[in-house]
Amino acid sequence: MQTLDPVAPWLFYLFAGAAVAGALGVVFSQQIVRMAVFLLFTLGGVAFLYFFLEAEFLAAIQLIVYVGGTLILIIFGVMLTSKNPFVRLTVPVPQRLLGWGVGLALTLMMCFIGVWQIAGELDASHDSQGLIVGVGAEHYGVADLGRNLLGKYALPLEMAGVLLLVVMIGAAYIAKGRHADITEGEGQS
Amino acid sequence: MIGLSHFLTLSAILFGCGVATILTKRNAIGILMGVELVLNAANVNLVAFNRFSWAGASVAEGAAPAVDGLMFAMFIIVLAAAEAAIALAIFLNFYNHFTTIDIERARMLRG
């Protein structure tokens, strides 16, 4: 069975627990600002778990793009779309219970499929070749990511670049709203 | 001993929390946070599978280490950032129309 031997188990449980606690906080909190703070815990915990999986570059990307970019964007959205940031918008209790039940059912289903079916088969088939973390050729670096981005994944990279350009123009155009038209009309009259 | 199943369990919990968030929030930005949780759960799965099965198999065959899972995760992060930007622009426009962020008010297309 392949395991992360050099990683202390309590370190994994610390960051995984932070991520799960943050996710549960997002579900059960009713105030949007608190939800943003809980989401920060989840994204940060997942970023540290990427370090355990030898994906240091991805961990840095996660911290920069998610924690530094997307979360700030969300908090700006909260500030721009609420007169009172602590306003409560609650759904009826039956709908809330239904949503929690669906989430719990999906979690249990995926736990069953992932842990008992997929992980068990993988552990059985790779029984002989255990991985030693951080030692040997299997420790891929940022150079491998760069080679893949400019070789095998060159077309998706270009498409992502075009997509970001379109998103930038579209977001600026959509967020502008009707104010520009109103001022233009007033200027003409 | 931390193995693949630990990461799969964490990913399943994050995914379930994301779906529950999407289903139980009336604030549009809260729903956006649920989508971010779901995408993060998918990323954890991709990176964990890349670490535990895919990369080890290619190294055993003498090839260069495979990073396809990391590639997919990177593109998902890019798409998530783009999606958040567009969604917030739409929410700002929605707020300009209705002066609230409550999605229960978005029923103009109801027949």
HADDOCK unambig.tbl for C-alpha pairs under 7 A between the chains (distance, minus, plus):
assign (segid A and resid 2 and name CA) (segid B and resid 3 and name CA) 6.31 0.50 0.50
assign (segid A and resid 2 and name CA) (segid B and resid 52 and name CA) 6.89 0.50 0.50
assign (segid A and resid 3 and name CA) (segid B and resid 1 and name CA) 5.95 0.50 0.50
assign (segid A and resid 3 and name CA) (segid B and resid 2 and name CA) 5.40 0.50 0.50
assign (segid A and resid 3 and name CA) (segid B and resid 3 and name CA) 4.58 0.50 0.50
assign (segid A and resid 4 and name CA) (segid B and resid 1 and name CA) 6.73 0.50 0.50
assign (segid A and resid 4 and name CA) (segid B and resid 2 and name CA) 5.54 0.50 0.50
assign (segid A and resid 4 and name CA) (segid B and resid 3 and name CA) 6.46 0.50 0.50
assign (segid A and resid 5 and name CA) (segid B and resid 1 and name CA) 6.52 0.50 0.50
assign (segid A and resid 9 and name CA) (segid B and resid 1 and name CA) 6.44 0.50 0.50
assign (segid A and resid 9 and name CA) (segid B and resid 2 and name CA) 6.31 0.50 0.50
assign (segid A and resid 16 and name CA) (segid B and resid 10 and name CA) 6.89 0.50 0.50
assign (segid A and resid 20 and name CA) (segid B and resid 14 and name CA) 6.66 0.50 0.50
assign (segid A and resid 23 and name CA) (segid B and resid 14 and name CA) 6.23 0.50 0.50
assign (segid A and resid 23 and name CA) (segid B and resid 17 and name CA) 5.87 0.50 0.50
assign (segid A and resid 24 and name CA) (segid B and resid 17 and name CA) 6.33 0.50 0.50
assign (segid A and resid 26 and name CA) (segid B and resid 21 and name CA) 6.93 0.50 0.50
assign (segid A and resid 27 and name CA) (segid B and resid 17 and name CA) 6.07 0.50 0.50
assign (segid A and resid 27 and name CA) (segid B and resid 20 and name CA) 6.44 0.50 0.50
assign (segid A and resid 27 and name CA) (segid B and resid 21 and name CA) 4.94 0.50 0.50
assign (segid A and resid 32 and name CA) (segid B and resid 30 and name CA) 6.52 0.50 0.50
assign (segid A and resid 53 and name CA) (segid B and resid 48 and name CA) 6.53 0.50 0.50
assign (segid A and resid 53 and name CA) (segid B and resid 51 and name CA) 6.07 0.50 0.50
assign (segid A and resid 58 and name CA) (segid B and resid 74 and name CA) 6.98 0.50 0.50
assign (segid A and resid 70 and name CA) (segid B and resid 81 and name CA) 6.04 0.50 0.50
assign (segid A and resid 70 and name CA) (segid B and resid 84 and name CA) 6.79 0.50 0.50
assign (segid A and resid 77 and name CA) (segid B and resid 88 and name CA) 6.23 0.50 0.50
assign (segid A and resid 81 and name CA) (segid B and resid 92 and name CA) 6.48 0.50 0.50
assign (segid A and resid 81 and name CA) (segid B and resid 95 and name CA) 6.06 0.50 0.50
assign (segid A and resid 81 and name CA) (segid B and resid 100 and name CA) 6.99 0.50 0.50
assign (segid A and resid 81 and name CA) (segid B and resid 101 and name CA) 6.37 0.50 0.50
assign (segid A and resid 89 and name CA) (segid B and resid 26 and name CA) 5.81 0.50 0.50
assign (segid A and resid 89 and name CA) (segid B and resid 27 and name CA) 6.31 0.50 0.50
assign (segid A and resid 90 and name CA) (segid B and resid 25 and name CA) 6.91 0.50 0.50
assign (segid A and resid 90 and name CA) (segid B and resid 26 and name CA) 6.36 0.50 0.50
assign (segid A and resid 91 and name CA) (segid B and resid 24 and name CA) 6.47 0.50 0.50
assign (segid A and resid 91 and name CA) (segid B and resid 25 and name CA) 6.66 0.50 0.50
assign (segid A and resid 91 and name CA) (segid B and resid 26 and name CA) 6.34 0.50 0.50
assign (segid A and resid 95 and name CA) (segid B and resid 24 and name CA) 6.78 0.50 0.50
assign (segid A and resid 96 and name CA) (segid B and resid 24 and name CA) 5.14 0.50 0.50
assign (segid A and resid 99 and name CA) (segid B and resid 20 and name CA) 5.00 0.50 0.50
assign (segid A and resid 99 and name CA) (segid B and resid 23 and name CA) 5.06 0.50 0.50
assign (segid A and resid 99 and name CA) (segid B and resid 24 and name CA) 5.63 0.50 0.50
assign (segid A and resid 100 and name CA) (segid B and resid 20 and name CA) 5.13 0.50 0.50
assign (segid A and resid 102 and name CA) (segid B and resid 20 and name CA) 6.76 0.50 0.50
assign (segid A and resid 103 and name CA) (segid B and resid 16 and name CA) 4.24 0.50 0.50
assign (segid A and resid 103 and name CA) (segid B and resid 17 and name CA) 6.05 0.50 0.50
assign (segid A and resid 103 and name CA) (segid B and resid 19 and name CA) 5.50 0.50 0.50
assign (segid A and resid 103 and name CA) (segid B and resid 20 and name CA) 4.69 0.50 0.50
assign (segid A and resid 104 and name CA) (segid B and resid 16 and name CA) 5.98 0.50 0.50
assign (segid A and resid 106 and name CA) (segid B and resid 16 and name CA) 5.76 0.50 0.50
assign (segid A and resid 107 and name CA) (segid B and resid 12 and name CA) 5.04 0.50 0.50
assign (segid A and resid 107 and name CA) (segid B and resid 13 and name CA) 5.43 0.50 0.50
assign (segid A and resid 107 and name CA) (segid B and resid 15 and name CA) 6.89 0.50 0.50
assign (segid A and resid 107 and name CA) (segid B and resid 16 and name CA) 4.86 0.50 0.50
assign (segid A and resid 110 and name CA) (segid B and resid 12 and name CA) 5.64 0.50 0.50
assign (segid A and resid 111 and name CA) (segid B and resid 8 and name CA) 6.99 0.50 0.50
assign (segid A and resid 111 and name CA) (segid B and resid 9 and name CA) 5.44 0.50 0.50
assign (segid A and resid 111 and name CA) (segid B and resid 12 and name CA) 5.96 0.50 0.50
assign (segid A and resid 114 and name CA) (segid B and resid 5 and name CA) 6.84 0.50 0.50
assign (segid A and resid 114 and name CA) (segid B and resid 8 and name CA) 5.93 0.50 0.50
assign (segid A and resid 115 and name CA) (segid B and resid 5 and name CA) 4.92 0.50 0.50
assign (segid A and resid 115 and name CA) (segid B and resid 8 and name CA) 6.66 0.50 0.50
assign (segid A and resid 115 and name CA) (segid B and resid 9 and name CA) 6.97 0.50 0.50
assign (segid A and resid 119 and name CA) (segid B and resid 4 and name CA) 6.20 0.50 0.50
assign (segid A and resid 119 and name CA) (segid B and resid 5 and name CA) 5.62 0.50 0.50
assign (segid A and resid 131 and name CA) (segid B and resid 56 and name CA) 6.87 0.50 0.50
assign (segid A and resid 138 and name CA) (segid B and resid 55 and name CA) 6.65 0.50 0.50
assign (segid A and resid 138 and name CA) (segid B and resid 56 and name CA) 6.69 0.50 0.50
assign (segid A and resid 138 and name CA) (segid B and resid 59 and name CA) 5.88 0.50 0.50
assign (segid A and resid 138 and name CA) (segid B and resid 65 and name CA) 5.58 0.50 0.50
assign (segid A and resid 140 and name CA) (segid B and resid 65 and name CA) 6.00 0.50 0.50
assign (segid A and resid 145 and name CA) (segid B and resid 67 and name CA) 6.69 0.50 0.50
assign (segid A and resid 164 and name CA) (segid B and resid 82 and name CA) 6.47 0.50 0.50
assign (segid A and resid 167 and name CA) (segid B and resid 82 and name CA) 6.16 0.50 0.50
assign (segid A and resid 167 and name CA) (segid B and resid 86 and name CA) 6.58 0.50 0.50
assign (segid A and resid 171 and name CA) (segid B and resid 85 and name CA) 6.45 0.50 0.50
assign (segid A and resid 171 and name CA) (segid B and resid 86 and name CA) 5.17 0.50 0.50
assign (segid A and resid 171 and name CA) (segid B and resid 89 and name CA) 5.42 0.50 0.50
assign (segid A and resid 174 and name CA) (segid B and resid 89 and name CA) 5.79 0.50 0.50
assign (segid A and resid 174 and name CA) (segid B and resid 90 and name CA) 6.40 0.50 0.50
assign (segid A and resid 174 and name CA) (segid B and resid 93 and name CA) 6.82 0.50 0.50
assign (segid A and resid 175 and name CA) (segid B and resid 89 and name CA) 4.46 0.50 0.50
assign (segid A and resid 175 and name CA) (segid B and resid 90 and name CA) 6.54 0.50 0.50
assign (segid A and resid 175 and name CA) (segid B and resid 92 and name CA) 5.96 0.50 0.50
assign (segid A and resid 175 and name CA) (segid B and resid 93 and name CA) 5.74 0.50 0.50
assign (segid A and resid 177 and name CA) (segid B and resid 93 and name CA) 5.53 0.50 0.50
